[in-house]
């Protein structure tokens, strides 16, 4: 088991990320990879249109995607996820 994985394994992450026909957000890809590497179950929720992305950002008061929740707790975007995982003792 990887260092830090014990604290995250078995936990549930919800990831909201942008995947448009002409653009895939690389921060969302990175967030998904980090979550999976740490053993979290990922509910990967795709925002598939510009309208869907803009409505989601307005609803959550954010300027960019992705947005990550772990066990219902709002973590934030990719940078916040990295800090959260570091605080949990996982090498990022």
PDB file of N, CA, C and O in Angstrom:
ATOM      1  N   UNK A   1       0.844  -1.181   0.000  1.00  0.00           N
ATOM      2  CA  UNK A   1       0.000   0.000   0.000  1.00  0.00           C
ATOM      3  C   UNK A   1       0.886   1.240   0.000  1.00  0.00           C
ATOM      4  O   UNK A   1       1.851   1.318   0.760  1.00  0.00           O
ATOM      5  N   UNK A   2       0.557   2.208  -0.853  1.00  0.00           N
ATOM      6  CA  UNK A   2       1.353   3.433  -0.951  1.00  0.00           C
ATOM      7  C   UNK A   2       1.180   4.266   0.312  1.00  0.00           C
ATOM      8  O   UNK A   2       0.151   4.212   0.985  1.00  0.00           O
ATOM      9  N   UNK A   3       2.230   5.045   0.613  1.00  0.00           N
ATOM     10  CA  UNK A   3       2.158   5.935   1.771  1.00  0.00           C
ATOM     11  C   UNK A   3       0.954   6.857   1.616  1.00  0.00           C
ATOM     12  O   UNK A   3       0.742   7.430   0.548  1.00  0.00           O
ATOM     13  N   UNK A   4       0.170   6.999   2.672  1.00  0.00           N
ATOM     14  CA  UNK A   4      -0.985   7.880   2.640  1.00  0.00           C
ATOM     15  C   UNK A   4      -2.231   7.234   2.090  1.00  0.00           C
ATOM     16  O   UNK A   4      -3.328   7.757   2.284  1.00  0.00           O
ATOM     17  N   UNK A   5      -2.095   6.110   1.407  1.00  0.00           N
ATOM     18  CA  UNK A   5      -3.261   5.490   0.809  1.00  0.00           C
ATOM     19  C   UNK A   5      -4.206   4.960   1.868  1.00  0.00           C
ATOM     20  O   UNK A   5      -5.419   4.934   1.655  1.00  0.00           O
ATOM     21  N   UNK A   6      -3.674   4.535   3.009  1.00  0.00           N
ATOM     22  CA  UNK A   6      -4.516   3.995   4.074  1.00  0.00           C
ATOM     23  C   UNK A   6      -5.567   5.008   4.524  1.00  0.00           C
ATOM     24  O   UNK A   6      -6.679   4.618   4.879  1.00  0.00           O
ATOM     25  N   UNK A   7      -5.237   6.300   4.516  1.00  0.00           N
ATOM     26  CA  UNK A   7      -6.179   7.322   4.962  1.00  0.00           C
ATOM     27  C   UNK A   7      -7.238   7.631   3.910  1.00  0.00           C
ATOM     28  O   UNK A   7      -8.297   8.163   4.242  1.00  0.00           O
ATOM     29  N   UNK A   8      -6.970   7.308   2.650  1.00  0.00           N
ATOM     30  CA  UNK A   8      -7.904   7.648   1.591  1.00  0.00           C
ATOM     31  C   UNK A   8      -8.614   6.436   1.003  1.00  0.00           C
ATOM     32  O   UNK A   8      -9.702   6.582   0.444  1.00  0.00           O
ATOM     33  N   UNK A   9      -8.040   5.256   1.110  1.00  0.00           N
ATOM     34  CA  UNK A   9      -8.632   4.072   0.515  1.00  0.00           C
ATOM     35  C   UNK A   9     -10.009   3.804   1.118  1.00  0.00           C
ATOM     36  O   UNK A   9     -10.203   3.890   2.330  1.00  0.00           O
ATOM     37  N   UNK A  10     -10.949   3.482   0.250  1.00  0.00           N
ATOM     38  CA  UNK A  10     -12.300   3.197   0.696  1.00  0.00           C
ATOM     39  C   UNK A  10     -13.183   4.424   0.810  1.00  0.00           C
ATOM     40  O   UNK A  10     -14.382   4.299   1.058  1.00  0.00           O
ATOM     41  N   UNK A  11     -12.619   5.595   0.636  1.00  0.00           N
ATOM     42  CA  UNK A  11     -13.408   6.826   0.703  1.00  0.00           C
ATOM     43  C   UNK A  11     -14.005   7.106  -0.668  1.00  0.00           C
ATOM     44  O   UNK A  11     -13.513   6.601  -1.677  1.00  0.00           O
ATOM     45  N   UNK A  12     -15.051   7.897  -0.707  1.00  0.00           N
ATOM     46  CA  UNK A  12     -15.779   8.211  -1.939  1.00  0.00           C
ATOM     47  C   UNK A  12     -15.480   9.642  -2.379  1.00  0.00           C
ATOM     48  O   UNK A  12     -15.651  10.590  -1.612  1.00  0.00           O
ATOM     49  N   UNK A  13     -15.036   9.782  -3.611  1.00  0.00           N
ATOM     50  CA  UNK A  13     -14.799  11.105  -4.192  1.00  0.00           C
ATOM     51  C   UNK A  13     -15.822  11.348  -5.300  1.00  0.00           C
ATOM     52  O   UNK A  13     -16.144  10.446  -6.073  1.00  0.00           O
ATOM     53  N   UNK A  14     -16.317  12.564  -5.364  1.00  0.00           N
ATOM     54  CA  UNK A  14     -17.149  12.995  -6.479  1.00  0.00           C
ATOM     55  C   UNK A  14     -16.365  14.063  -7.214  1.00  0.00           C
ATOM     56  O   UNK A  14     -15.987  15.084  -6.640  1.00  0.00           O
ATOM     57  N   UNK A  15     -16.129  13.814  -8.483  1.00  0.00           N
ATOM     58  CA  UNK A  15     -15.328  14.707  -9.319  1.00  0.00           C
ATOM     59  C   UNK A  15     -16.198  15.264 -10.428  1.00  0.00           C
ATOM     60  O   UNK A  15     -16.749  14.513 -11.233  1.00  0.00           O
ATOM     61  N   UNK A  16     -16.322  16.582 -10.467  1.00  0.00           N
ATOM     62  CA  UNK A  16     -17.044  17.270 -11.541  1.00  0.00           C
ATOM     63  C   UNK A  16     -15.970  17.869 -12.440  1.00  0.00           C
ATOM     64  O   UNK A  16     -15.183  18.707 -12.002  1.00  0.00           O
ATOM     65  N   UNK A  17     -15.940  17.430 -13.715  1.00  0.00           N
ATOM     66  CA  UNK A  17     -14.895  17.921 -14.607  1.00  0.00           C
ATOM     67  C   UNK A  17     -15.434  18.148 -16.006  1.00  0.00           C
ATOM     68  O   UNK A  17     -16.426  17.551 -16.425  1.00  0.00           O
ATOM     69  N   UNK A  18     -14.744  19.036 -16.717  1.00  0.00           N
ATOM     70  CA  UNK A  18     -15.144  19.445 -18.050  1.00  0.00           C
ATOM     71  C   UNK A  18     -14.543  18.518 -19.099  1.00  0.00           C
ATOM     72  O   UNK A  18     -13.328  18.333 -19.171  1.00  0.00           O
ATOM     73  N   UNK A  19     -15.433  17.937 -19.915  1.00  0.00           N
ATOM     74  CA  UNK A  19     -15.008  17.139 -21.068  1.00  0.00           C
ATOM     75  C   UNK A  19     -15.899  17.574 -22.238  1.00  0.00           C
ATOM     76  O   UNK A  19     -17.004  17.065 -22.420  1.00  0.00           O
ATOM     77  N   UNK A  20     -15.395  18.517 -23.013  1.00  0.00           N
ATOM     78  CA  UNK A  20     -16.137  19.037 -24.159  1.00  0.00           C
ATOM     79  C   UNK A  20     -15.663  18.338 -25.426  1.00  0.00           C
ATOM     80  O   UNK A  20     -14.572  17.768 -25.450  1.00  0.00           O
ATOM     81  N   UNK A  21     -16.472  18.379 -26.474  1.00  0.00           N
ATOM     82  CA  UNK A  21     -16.053  17.727 -27.717  1.00  0.00           C
ATOM     83  C   UNK A  21     -14.697  18.217 -28.240  1.00  0.00           C
ATOM     84  O   UNK A  21     -13.950  17.448 -28.845  1.00  0.00           O
ATOM     85  N   UNK A  22     -14.381  19.493 -28.009  1.00  0.00           N
ATOM     86  CA  UNK A  22     -13.135  20.056 -28.530  1.00  0.00           C
ATOM     87  C   UNK A  22     -12.102  20.366 -27.444  1.00  0.00           C
ATOM     88  O   UNK A  22     -11.045  20.925 -27.736  1.00  0.00           O
ATOM     89  N   UNK A  23     -12.407  20.001 -26.178  1.00  0.00           N
ATOM     90  CA  UNK A  23     -11.476  20.320 -25.094  1.00  0.00           C
ATOM     91  C   UNK A  23     -11.722  19.419 -23.883  1.00  0.00           C
ATOM     92  O   UNK A  23     -12.855  19.281 -23.420  1.00  0.00           O
ATOM     93  N   UNK A  24     -10.663  18.817 -23.384  1.00  0.00           N
ATOM     94  CA  UNK A  24     -10.720  18.060 -22.138  1.00  0.00           C
ATOM     95  C   UNK A  24      -9.822  18.778 -21.142  1.00  0.00           C
ATOM     96  O   UNK A  24      -8.633  18.977 -21.391  1.00  0.00           O
ATOM     97  N   UNK A  25     -10.400  19.162 -20.021  1.00  0.00           N
ATOM     98  CA  UNK A  25      -9.643  19.883 -18.998  1.00  0.00           C
ATOM     99  C   UNK A  25      -8.581  18.967 -18.392  1.00  0.00           C
ATOM    100  O   UNK A  25      -8.901  17.943 -17.788  1.00  0.00           O
ATOM    101  N   UNK A  26      -7.325  19.344 -18.560  1.00  0.00           N
ATOM    102  CA  UNK A  26      -6.224  18.524 -18.062  1.00  0.00           C
ATOM    103  C   UNK A  26      -6.155  18.511 -16.536  1.00  0.00           C
ATOM    104  O   UNK A  26      -5.646  17.555 -15.950  1.00  0.00           O
ATOM    105  N   UNK A  27      -6.659  19.559 -15.886  1.00  0.00           N
ATOM    106  CA  UNK A  27      -6.702  19.575 -14.423  1.00  0.00           C
ATOM    107  C   UNK A  27      -7.687  18.528 -13.910  1.00  0.00           C
ATOM    108  O   UNK A  27      -7.456  17.905 -12.874  1.00  0.00           O
ATOM    109  N   UNK A  28      -8.784  18.340 -14.640  1.00  0.00           N
ATOM    110  CA  UNK A  28      -9.749  17.297 -14.287  1.00  0.00           C
ATOM    111  C   UNK A  28      -9.166  15.911 -14.473  1.00  0.00           C
ATOM    112  O   UNK A  28      -9.395  15.022 -13.653  1.00  0.00           O
ATOM    113  N   UNK A  29      -8.410  15.722 -15.552  1.00  0.00           N
ATOM    114  CA  UNK A  29      -7.741  14.440 -15.796  1.00  0.00           C
ATOM    115  C   UNK A  29      -6.757  14.156 -14.668  1.00  0.00           C
ATOM    116  O   UNK A  29      -6.698  13.040 -14.152  1.00  0.00           O
ATOM    117  N   UNK A  30      -5.987  15.170 -14.290  1.00  0.00           N
ATOM    118  CA  UNK A  30      -5.005  15.011 -13.218  1.00  0.00           C
ATOM    119  C   UNK A  30      -5.693  14.693 -11.890  1.00  0.00           C
ATOM    120  O   UNK A  30      -5.235  13.825 -11.147  1.00  0.00           O
ATOM    121  N   UNK A  31      -6.791  15.394 -11.589  1.00  0.00           N
ATOM    122  CA  UNK A  31      -7.515  15.155 -10.344  1.00  0.00           C
ATOM    123  C   UNK A  31      -8.027  13.717 -10.288  1.00  0.00           C
ATOM    124  O   UNK A  31      -7.915  13.061  -9.253  1.00  0.00           O
ATOM    125  N   UNK A  32      -8.586  13.224 -11.391  1.00  0.00           N
ATOM    126  CA  UNK A  32      -9.092  11.853 -11.431  1.00  0.00           C
ATOM    127  C   UNK A  32      -7.961  10.859 -11.181  1.00  0.00           C
ATOM    128  O   UNK A  32      -8.113   9.900 -10.424  1.00  0.00           O
ATOM    129  N   UNK A  33      -6.841  11.104 -11.823  1.00  0.00           N
ATOM    130  CA  UNK A  33      -5.686  10.226 -11.660  1.00  0.00           C
ATOM    131  C   UNK A  33      -5.205  10.213 -10.204  1.00  0.00           C
ATOM    132  O   UNK A  33      -4.929   9.146  -9.656  1.00  0.00           O
ATOM    133  N   UNK A  34      -5.104  11.374  -9.582  1.00  0.00           N
ATOM    134  CA  UNK A  34      -4.670  11.462  -8.181  1.00  0.00           C
ATOM    135  C   UNK A  34      -5.625  10.708  -7.261  1.00  0.00           C
ATOM    136  O   UNK A  34      -5.190   9.974  -6.374  1.00  0.00           O
ATOM    137  N   UNK A  35      -6.915  10.889  -7.472  1.00  0.00           N
ATOM    138  CA  UNK A  35      -7.905  10.229  -6.632  1.00  0.00           C
ATOM    139  C   UNK A  35      -7.815   8.710  -6.770  1.00  0.00           C
ATOM    140  O   UNK A  35      -7.831   7.984  -5.775  1.00  0.00           O
ATOM    141  N   UNK A  36      -7.720   8.241  -8.010  1.00  0.00           N
ATOM    142  CA  UNK A  36      -7.645   6.801  -8.237  1.00  0.00           C
ATOM    143  C   UNK A  36      -6.359   6.209  -7.687  1.00  0.00           C
ATOM    144  O   UNK A  36      -6.368   5.108  -7.136  1.00  0.00           O
ATOM    145  N   UNK A  37      -5.248   6.929  -7.832  1.00  0.00           N
ATOM    146  CA  UNK A  37      -3.973   6.455  -7.304  1.00  0.00           C
ATOM    147  C   UNK A  37      -4.012   6.309  -5.793  1.00  0.00           C
ATOM    148  O   UNK A  37      -3.302   5.474  -5.233  1.00  0.00           O
ATOM    149  N   UNK A  38      -4.837   7.114  -5.124  1.00  0.00           N
ATOM    150  CA  UNK A  38      -4.925   7.073  -3.667  1.00  0.00           C
ATOM    151  C   UNK A  38      -5.976   6.092  -3.180  1.00  0.00           C
ATOM    152  O   UNK A  38      -6.215   5.978  -1.978  1.00  0.00           O
ATOM    153  N   UNK A  39      -6.611   5.378  -4.116  1.00  0.00           N
ATOM    154  CA  UNK A  39      -7.554   4.334  -3.735  1.00  0.00           C
ATOM    155  C   UNK A  39      -8.963   4.812  -3.446  1.00  0.00           C
ATOM    156  O   UNK A  39      -9.756   4.066  -2.873  1.00  0.00           O
ATOM    157  N   UNK A  40      -9.293   6.032  -3.826  1.00  0.00           N
ATOM    158  CA  UNK A  40     -10.646   6.519  -3.627  1.00  0.00           C
ATOM    159  C   UNK A  40     -11.551   6.017  -4.741  1.00  0.00           C
ATOM    160  O   UNK A  40     -11.131   5.930  -5.895  1.00  0.00           O
ATOM    161  N   UNK A  41     -12.777   5.690  -4.405  1.00  0.00           N
ATOM    162  CA  UNK A  41     -13.787   5.380  -5.413  1.00  0.00           C
ATOM    163  C   UNK A  41     -14.215   6.716  -6.011  1.00  0.00           C
ATOM    164  O   UNK A  41     -14.576   7.635  -5.276  1.00  0.00           O
ATOM    165  N   UNK A  42     -14.179   6.832  -7.341  1.00  0.00           N
ATOM    166  CA  UNK A  42     -14.452   8.119  -7.990  1.00  0.00           C
ATOM    167  C   UNK A  42     -15.770   8.079  -8.745  1.00  0.00           C
ATOM    168  O   UNK A  42     -15.954   7.274  -9.658  1.00  0.00           O
ATOM    169  N   UNK A  43     -16.684   8.958  -8.353  1.00  0.00           N
ATOM    170  CA  UNK A  43     -17.914   9.202  -9.097  1.00  0.00           C
ATOM    171  C   UNK A  43     -17.568  10.340 -10.056  1.00  0.00           C
ATOM    172  O   UNK A  43     -17.584  11.511  -9.677  1.00  0.00           O
ATOM    173  N   UNK A  44     -17.258   9.985 -11.291  1.00  0.00           N
ATOM    174  CA  UNK A  44     -16.755  10.924 -12.297  1.00  0.00           C
ATOM    175  C   UNK A  44     -17.930  11.557 -13.034  1.00  0.00           C
ATOM    176  O   UNK A  44     -18.552  10.926 -13.890  1.00  0.00           O
ATOM    177  N   UNK A  45     -18.223  12.793 -12.698  1.00  0.00           N
ATOM    178  CA  UNK A  45     -19.367  13.496 -13.293  1.00  0.00           C
ATOM    179  C   UNK A  45     -18.870  14.459 -14.364  1.00  0.00           C
ATOM    180  O   UNK A  45     -18.217  15.463 -14.078  1.00  0.00           O
ATOM    181  N   UNK A  46     -19.192  14.127 -15.578  1.00  0.00           N
ATOM    182  CA  UNK A  46     -18.718  14.879 -16.738  1.00  0.00           C
ATOM    183  C   UNK A  46     -19.641  16.052 -17.031  1.00  0.00           C
ATOM    184  O   UNK A  46     -20.861  15.906 -17.100  1.00  0.00           O
ATOM    185  N   UNK A  47     -19.029  17.214 -17.200  1.00  0.00           N
ATOM    186  CA  UNK A  47     -19.730  18.409 -17.682  1.00  0.00           C
ATOM    187  C   UNK A  47     -19.444  18.458 -19.177  1.00  0.00           C
ATOM    188  O   UNK A  47     -18.334  18.807 -19.581  1.00  0.00           O
ATOM    189  N   UNK A  48     -20.438  18.111 -20.010  1.00  0.00           N
ATOM    190  CA  UNK A  48     -20.184  17.849 -21.420  1.00  0.00           C
ATOM    191  C   UNK A  48     -20.518  18.956 -22.388  1.00  0.00           C
ATOM    192  O   UNK A  48     -20.336  18.783 -23.593  1.00  0.00           O
ATOM    193  N   UNK A  49     -20.998  20.083 -21.912  1.00  0.00           N
ATOM    194  CA  UNK A  49     -21.276  21.210 -22.810  1.00  0.00           C
ATOM    195  C   UNK A  49     -20.853  22.498 -22.134  1.00  0.00           C
ATOM    196  O   UNK A  49     -20.759  22.564 -20.909  1.00  0.00           O
ATOM    197  N   UNK A  50     -20.601  23.508 -22.922  1.00  0.00           N
ATOM    198  CA  UNK A  50     -20.206  24.806 -22.373  1.00  0.00           C
ATOM    199  C   UNK A  50     -21.307  25.333 -21.452  1.00  0.00           C
ATOM    200  O   UNK A  50     -21.011  25.901 -20.401  1.00  0.00           O
ATOM    201  N   UNK A  51     -22.579  25.151 -21.837  1.00  0.00           N
ATOM    202  CA  UNK A  51     -23.693  25.619 -21.020  1.00  0.00           C
ATOM    203  C   UNK A  51     -23.701  24.896 -19.668  1.00  0.00           C
ATOM    204  O   UNK A  51     -23.910  25.519 -18.627  1.00  0.00           O
ATOM    205  N   UNK A  52     -23.475  23.588 -19.694  1.00  0.00           N
ATOM    206  CA  UNK A  52     -23.448  22.807 -18.464  1.00  0.00           C
ATOM    207  C   UNK A  52     -22.299  23.268 -17.560  1.00  0.00           C
ATOM    208  O   UNK A  52     -22.470  23.385 -16.346  1.00  0.00           O
ATOM    209  N   UNK A  53     -21.143  23.525 -18.149  1.00  0.00           N
ATOM    210  CA  UNK A  53     -19.981  23.997 -17.384  1.00  0.00           C
ATOM    211  C   UNK A  53     -20.287  25.334 -16.733  1.00  0.00           C
ATOM    212  O   UNK A  53     -20.045  25.515 -15.540  1.00  0.00           O
ATOM    213  N   UNK A  54     -20.816  26.270 -17.507  1.00  0.00           N
ATOM    214  CA  UNK A  54     -21.092  27.616 -16.987  1.00  0.00           C
ATOM    215  C   UNK A  54     -22.158  27.577 -15.895  1.00  0.00           C
ATOM    216  O   UNK A  54     -22.036  28.287 -14.896  1.00  0.00           O
ATOM    217  N   UNK A  55     -23.192  26.768 -16.065  1.00  0.00           N
ATOM    218  CA  UNK A  55     -24.237  26.649 -15.042  1.00  0.00           C
ATOM    219  C   UNK A  55     -23.669  26.039 -13.758  1.00  0.00           C
ATOM    220  O   UNK A  55     -24.005  26.481 -12.660  1.00  0.00           O
ATOM    221  N   UNK A  56     -22.814  25.030 -13.895  1.00  0.00           N
ATOM    222  CA  UNK A  56     -22.200  24.389 -12.733  1.00  0.00           C
ATOM    223  C   UNK A  56     -21.307  25.377 -11.979  1.00  0.00           C
ATOM    224  O   UNK A  56     -21.357  25.452 -10.751  1.00  0.00           O
ATOM    225  N   UNK A  57     -20.498  26.127 -12.712  1.00  0.00           N
ATOM    226  CA  UNK A  57     -19.615  27.107 -12.073  1.00  0.00           C
ATOM    227  C   UNK A  57     -20.426  28.168 -11.334  1.00  0.00           C
ATOM    228  O   UNK A  57     -20.076  28.551 -10.217  1.00  0.00           O
ATOM    229  N   UNK A  58     -21.507  28.642 -11.951  1.00  0.00           N
ATOM    230  CA  UNK A  58     -22.354  29.646 -11.303  1.00  0.00           C
ATOM    231  C   UNK A  58     -23.012  29.072 -10.052  1.00  0.00           C
ATOM    232  O   UNK A  58     -23.079  29.746  -9.024  1.00  0.00           O
ATOM    233  N   UNK A  59     -23.492  27.846 -10.130  1.00  0.00           N
ATOM    234  CA  UNK A  59     -24.165  27.210  -8.994  1.00  0.00           C
ATOM    235  C   UNK A  59     -23.229  27.055  -7.793  1.00  0.00           C
ATOM    236  O   UNK A  59     -23.657  27.201  -6.648  1.00  0.00           O
ATOM    237  N   UNK A  60     -21.956  26.760  -8.056  1.00  0.00           N
ATOM    238  CA  UNK A  60     -21.008  26.503  -6.979  1.00  0.00           C
ATOM    239  C   UNK A  60     -20.098  27.692  -6.662  1.00  0.00           C
ATOM    240  O   UNK A  60     -19.247  27.606  -5.777  1.00  0.00           O
ATOM    241  N   UNK A  61     -20.276  28.794  -7.383  1.00  0.00           N
ATOM    242  CA  UNK A  61     -19.495  29.996  -7.110  1.00  0.00           C
ATOM    243  C   UNK A  61     -18.010  29.829  -7.398  1.00  0.00           C
ATOM    244  O   UNK A  61     -17.167  30.323  -6.648  1.00  0.00           O
ATOM    245  N   UNK A  62     -17.688  29.129  -8.488  1.00  0.00           N
ATOM    246  CA  UNK A  62     -16.294  28.892  -8.855  1.00  0.00           C
ATOM    247  C   UNK A  62     -16.023  29.457 -10.241  1.00  0.00           C
ATOM    248  O   UNK A  62     -16.940  29.663 -11.036  1.00  0.00           O
ATOM    249  N   UNK A  63     -14.746  29.702 -10.515  1.00  0.00           N
ATOM    250  CA  UNK A  63     -14.354  30.243 -11.810  1.00  0.00           C
ATOM    251  C   UNK A  63     -13.839  29.168 -12.767  1.00  0.00           C
ATOM    252  O   UNK A  63     -13.853  29.357 -13.983  1.00  0.00           O
ATOM    253  N   UNK A  64     -13.389  28.050 -12.219  1.00  0.00           N
ATOM    254  CA  UNK A  64     -12.802  26.995 -13.047  1.00  0.00           C
ATOM    255  C   UNK A  64     -13.254  25.619 -12.542  1.00  0.00           C
ATOM    256  O   UNK A  64     -13.755  25.477 -11.427  1.00  0.00           O
ATOM    257  N   UNK A  65     -13.063  24.636 -13.383  1.00  0.00           N
ATOM    258  CA  UNK A  65     -13.263  23.242 -12.993  1.00  0.00           C
ATOM    259  C   UNK A  65     -11.904  22.577 -13.025  1.00  0.00           C
ATOM    260  O   UNK A  65     -10.996  23.079 -13.688  1.00  0.00           O
ATOM    261  N   UNK A  66     -11.734  21.470 -12.334  1.00  0.00           N
ATOM    262  CA  UNK A  66     -12.719  20.596 -11.719  1.00  0.00           C
ATOM    263  C   UNK A  66     -13.114  21.060 -10.323  1.00  0.00           C
ATOM    264  O   UNK A  66     -12.549  22.006  -9.773  1.00  0.00           O
ATOM    265  N   UNK A  67     -14.103  20.364  -9.769  1.00  0.00           N
ATOM    266  CA  UNK A  67     -14.485  20.545  -8.381  1.00  0.00           C
ATOM    267  C   UNK A  67     -14.587  19.157  -7.761  1.00  0.00           C
ATOM    268  O   UNK A  67     -15.279  18.284  -8.286  1.00  0.00           O
ATOM    269  N   UNK A  68     -13.892  18.958  -6.640  1.00  0.00           N
ATOM    270  CA  UNK A  68     -13.812  17.656  -5.987  1.00  0.00           C
ATOM    271  C   UNK A  68     -14.479  17.704  -4.616  1.00  0.00           C
ATOM    272  O   UNK A  68     -14.293  18.650  -3.850  1.00  0.00           O
ATOM    273  N   UNK A  69     -15.257  16.668  -4.324  1.00  0.00           N
ATOM    274  CA  UNK A  69     -15.824  16.435  -3.001  1.00  0.00           C
ATOM    275  C   UNK A  69     -15.318  15.066  -2.546  1.00  0.00           C
ATOM    276  O   UNK A  69     -15.259  14.134  -3.347  1.00  0.00           O
ATOM    277  N   UNK A  70     -14.958  14.937  -1.283  1.00  0.00           N
ATOM    278  CA  UNK A  70     -14.575  13.638  -0.722  1.00  0.00           C
ATOM    279  C   UNK A  70     -15.472  13.389   0.482  1.00  0.00           C
ATOM    280  O   UNK A  70     -15.506  14.168   1.434  1.00  0.00           O
ATOM    281  N   UNK A  71     -16.197  12.275   0.408  1.00  0.00           N
ATOM    282  CA  UNK A  71     -17.171  11.924   1.456  1.00  0.00           C
ATOM    283  C   UNK A  71     -18.095  13.102   1.760  1.00  0.00           C
ATOM    284  O   UNK A  71     -18.428  13.366   2.915  1.00  0.00           O
ATOM    285  N   UNK A  72     -18.504  13.807   0.696  1.00  0.00           N
ATOM    286  CA  UNK A  72     -19.435  14.919   0.833  1.00  0.00           C
ATOM    287  C   UNK A  72     -18.809  16.243   1.218  1.00  0.00           C
ATOM    288  O   UNK A  72     -19.487  17.270   1.203  1.00  0.00           O
ATOM    289  N   UNK A  73     -17.527  16.245   1.562  1.00  0.00           N
ATOM    290  CA  UNK A  73     -16.829  17.482   1.935  1.00  0.00           C
ATOM    291  C   UNK A  73     -16.239  18.132   0.690  1.00  0.00           C
ATOM    292  O   UNK A  73     -15.518  17.493  -0.077  1.00  0.00           O
ATOM    293  N   UNK A  74     -16.552  19.407   0.499  1.00  0.00           N
ATOM    294  CA  UNK A  74     -16.018  20.135  -0.650  1.00  0.00           C
ATOM    295  C   UNK A  74     -14.521  20.366  -0.443  1.00  0.00           C
ATOM    296  O   UNK A  74     -14.108  21.010   0.521  1.00  0.00           O
ATOM    297  N   UNK A  75     -13.722  19.832  -1.360  1.00  0.00           N
ATOM    298  CA  UNK A  75     -12.273  19.979  -1.287  1.00  0.00           C
ATOM    299  C   UNK A  75     -11.829  21.164  -2.136  1.00  0.00           C
ATOM    300  O   UNK A  75     -11.023  21.979  -1.689  1.00  0.00           O
ATOM    301  N   UNK A  76     -12.343  21.265  -3.346  1.00  0.00           N
ATOM    302  CA  UNK A  76     -11.988  22.341  -4.256  1.00  0.00           C
ATOM    303  C   UNK A  76     -11.479  21.794  -5.571  1.00  0.00           C
ATOM    304  O   UNK A  76     -11.849  20.699  -5.995  1.00  0.00           O
ATOM    305  N   UNK A  77     -10.626  22.572  -6.208  1.00  0.00           N
ATOM    306  CA  UNK A  77     -10.077  22.197  -7.507  1.00  0.00           C
ATOM    307  C   UNK A  77      -8.832  21.345  -7.392  1.00  0.00           C
ATOM    308  O   UNK A  77      -8.553  20.767  -6.341  1.00  0.00           O
ATOM    309  N   UNK A  78      -8.089  21.275  -8.476  1.00  0.00           N
ATOM    310  CA  UNK A  78      -6.908  20.420  -8.558  1.00  0.00           C
ATOM    311  C   UNK A  78      -5.841  20.798  -7.527  1.00  0.00           C
ATOM    312  O   UNK A  78      -5.289  19.922  -6.862  1.00  0.00           O
ATOM    313  N   UNK A  79      -5.551  22.084  -7.391  1.00  0.00           N
ATOM    314  CA  UNK A  79      -4.528  22.527  -6.431  1.00  0.00           C
ATOM    315  C   UNK A  79      -4.959  22.227  -5.000  1.00  0.00           C
ATOM    316  O   UNK A  79      -4.151  21.782  -4.185  1.00  0.00           O
ATOM    317  N   UNK A  80      -6.228  22.469  -4.693  1.00  0.00           N
ATOM    318  CA  UNK A  80      -6.734  22.180  -3.351  1.00  0.00           C
ATOM    319  C   UNK A  80      -6.716  20.676  -3.068  1.00  0.00           C
ATOM    320  O   UNK A  80      -6.444  20.250  -1.945  1.00  0.00           O
ATOM    321  N   UNK A  81      -7.008  19.883  -4.092  1.00  0.00           N
ATOM    322  CA  UNK A  81      -6.948  18.432  -3.937  1.00  0.00           C
ATOM    323  C   UNK A  81      -5.526  17.990  -3.606  1.00  0.00           C
ATOM    324  O   UNK A  81      -5.328  17.156  -2.723  1.00  0.00           O
ATOM    325  N   UNK A  82      -4.552  18.531  -4.294  1.00  0.00           N
ATOM    326  CA  UNK A  82      -3.154  18.180  -4.008  1.00  0.00           C
ATOM    327  C   UNK A  82      -2.794  18.520  -2.565  1.00  0.00           C
ATOM    328  O   UNK A  82      -2.158  17.719  -1.879  1.00  0.00           O
ATOM    329  N   UNK A  83      -3.199  19.710  -2.098  1.00  0.00           N
ATOM    330  CA  UNK A  83      -2.923  20.103  -0.709  1.00  0.00           C
ATOM    331  C   UNK A  83      -3.636  19.172   0.266  1.00  0.00           C
ATOM    332  O   UNK A  83      -3.057  18.773   1.277  1.00  0.00           O
ATOM    333  N   UNK A  84      -4.880  18.825  -0.026  1.00  0.00           N
ATOM    334  CA  UNK A  84      -5.646  17.929   0.827  1.00  0.00           C
ATOM    335  C   UNK A  84      -4.936  16.575   0.935  1.00  0.00           C
ATOM    336  O   UNK A  84      -4.796  16.038   2.033  1.00  0.00           O
ATOM    337  N   UNK A  85      -4.495  16.029  -0.181  1.00  0.00           N
ATOM    338  CA  UNK A  85      -3.827  14.737  -0.172  1.00  0.00           C
ATOM    339  C   UNK A  85      -2.496  14.812   0.578  1.00  0.00           C
ATOM    340  O   UNK A  85      -2.124  13.870   1.278  1.00  0.00           O
ATOM    341  N   UNK A  86      -1.787  15.921   0.436  1.00  0.00           N
ATOM    342  CA  UNK A  86      -0.540  16.092   1.183  1.00  0.00           C
ATOM    343  C   UNK A  86      -0.825  16.138   2.678  1.00  0.00           C
ATOM    344  O   UNK A  86      -0.089  15.553   3.472  1.00  0.00           O
ATOM    345  N   UNK A  87      -1.893  16.833   3.061  1.00  0.00           N
ATOM    346  CA  UNK A  87      -2.272  16.906   4.476  1.00  0.00           C
ATOM    347  C   UNK A  87      -2.678  15.538   5.007  1.00  0.00           C
ATOM    348  O   UNK A  87      -2.523  15.255   6.195  1.00  0.00           O
ATOM    349  N   UNK A  88      -3.196  14.695   4.126  1.00  0.00           N
ATOM    350  CA  UNK A  88      -3.592  13.332   4.506  1.00  0.00           C
ATOM    351  C   UNK A  88      -2.380  12.408   4.562  1.00  0.00           C
ATOM    352  O   UNK A  88      -2.499  11.246   4.948  1.00  0.00           O
ATOM    353  N   UNK A  89      -1.212  12.925   4.175  1.00  0.00           N
ATOM    354  CA  UNK A  89       0.006  12.121   4.238  1.00  0.00           C
ATOM    355  C   UNK A  89       0.305  11.349   2.980  1.00  0.00           C
ATOM    356  O   UNK A  89       1.127  10.433   3.000  1.00  0.00           O
ATOM    357  N   UNK A  90      -0.344  11.698   1.878  1.00  0.00           N
ATOM    358  CA  UNK A  90      -0.098  11.016   0.608  1.00  0.00           C
ATOM    359  C   UNK A  90       0.926  11.799  -0.193  1.00  0.00           C
ATOM    360  O   UNK A  90       0.865  13.027  -0.249  1.00  0.00           O
ATOM    361  N   UNK A  91       1.858  11.104  -0.807  1.00  0.00           N
ATOM    362  CA  UNK A  91       2.801  11.760  -1.701  1.00  0.00           C
ATOM    363  C   UNK A  91       2.078  12.133  -2.976  1.00  0.00           C
ATOM    364  O   UNK A  91       1.480  11.273  -3.622  1.00  0.00           O
ATOM    365  N   UNK A  92       2.123  13.411  -3.355  1.00  0.00           N
ATOM    366  CA  UNK A  92       1.455  13.885  -4.574  1.00  0.00           C
ATOM    367  C   UNK A  92       2.504  14.156  -5.615  1.00  0.00           C
ATOM    368  O   UNK A  92       2.177  14.566  -6.729  1.00  0.00           O
TER     369      UNK A  92
END
